[in-house]
Each structure stands twice: as C-alpha cells, then as structure tokens.
Amino acid sequence: MILYVDHNIKKHLSSSPSLFTQMMALQGITFRKEAGRLTQAIAIDGQSYFIKQHTGVGWREIFKNLLYGRLPIISAKNEWVALQKCKTLGIASPHVYGYGKQGINPAQIRSFVLMEALQDARSLEEISCHWKAFPPSFALKNQFTMKVAQITRTLHDAGINHRDLYICHFLLKDQTLYLIDLHRAQIRKRTPSRWRIKDLAALYFSSMDIGLTHRDRLRFMRAYQKKPLNAFSKMEHTFWEWVKKRGEKLYCEHQ
C-alpha cells in the first residue's frame, strides 16, 4: 500500500478504521461518476477539497481500452504523478493533500487523490463564453493566449500530454491560471508529435466559438514554437495544419 495524507487532514480523522479506509469512505457532492471512479467536492473542518476515489475498473474496461489503443486509467496514480510533475515545472495546479493506493490486481486497485478545491475560480471557457459578442481588450485576450501557449509548451517539452486539454480545464483564481483534471495525463521522456497534435487540437476545438481571430491563433503558434512564423520549417507548418484539421473534425463531431 502507498499512503500519504497531509498532517492538517490527519488531525481531523479518527485513529480507526485505517486512514485509507476513511479517505475512501469520504462523501460529499458528486461532480462526476464513471466506471470505477467518483469525483466529489467534500469539506473537512470547514475547508473545501476535491477527492477522486478509484474503486477498480474491472478487466472488461481494461480490455476495452486496450482494444481501442488507449491506456486504461486504473488508479489515481496518473493524476498524483502529473500534479507533482506540474509543481516541479512551475505550472499552477491544485495542491495535493493526500494520495493512497491499495492492491496489485490492475482490475481491482483502490486509490484516491485529495486536492484543493480552488474555490471561486472561473474556467477559461466561462470567462471567454461572451467574447464573440462582446470582445475583450486585446491585452486581456493576448494575456490568456500567451499563458495557455506557455503552459502547453512546458507540458509537452517535459514529456507530458494532457489528453483532455480543453479550455474548461484552465481555471483562473487570484490572477493565476491553473491547469486541472490531469487523471488521463501521460508522462514520457518525450511527447510524440501525434499526442502534441491531439492536445493542441483539443484547445483549437474548444476555442472555436469564442471569437478568436486568425491572428490570435498565429500568436498562439508563435508562442508555442518560441519562434517567428517565418522561421517555421515545412514540417512545422504541416504540424499546425494537422492541428487545425483535427480540431475542426472534433468540432463537426460535436455539432
């Protein structure tokens, strides 16, 4: 078993049953419920947190994911590792107050990750939803464009791809832009181009209705590549064409 619980959380829990059992039994407001995973907003001593509790996905779910060429998410370890990595990279993300993992059978692993709730934060999707009708100042729009490009580039350059990189997963709180929902993140020594494209296409798709101009997207590309457009290689131009095509395909699929 692996178990870490912040001492500020421990002091509000009892000595019996085990800490792991108590963390897995915590209940609050359900935000998302999927096969083998429950995401809840909870309160401990008046403080708000989010907890993701994994109860085992079963062999059927594992084989289904493998059949479609996807790595199954069998525990909270993915998110725990990705959040720690973000911290070392200087990417703002929810602080982790607890993590636990029990079991060796991949289909029956039980685990949890406890994070800060980022109360009163607003998603970039919420912030930008009226931009098309009521355009923001250039400075504000450019500030968000540059910051999202910087975060995405930092992730990818460190060998991390998010797999759900939509603008709703960027939260603004106290002038800081946080990246959340990293439970499907993959970490390698190097991020393959196809996974960079998938992440960037998710951003492209989720920002298609917020009034971004062609110039805004070019600024994003420059910031992500860290070079002027006239310095892009033929391969880099092709790379961004694939991002656009995949983003537009996602958009059509969701209409």
Secondary structure by P-SEA (a helix, b strand, c coil): cbbbbcaaaaaaccccccaaaaaaacccccccccccbbbbbbbcccccbbbbbbccccaaaaaaaaaacccccccaaaaaaaaaaaaaaccccccccbbbbbbccccccccbbbbbcccccccccccccccccccccaaaaaaaaaaaaaaaaaaaaacccccccccccccccccbbbbcccccccccccccaaaaaaaaaaaaaaaccccccaaaaaaaaaaaaccccccccaaaaaaaaaaaaaaaaaaaaac
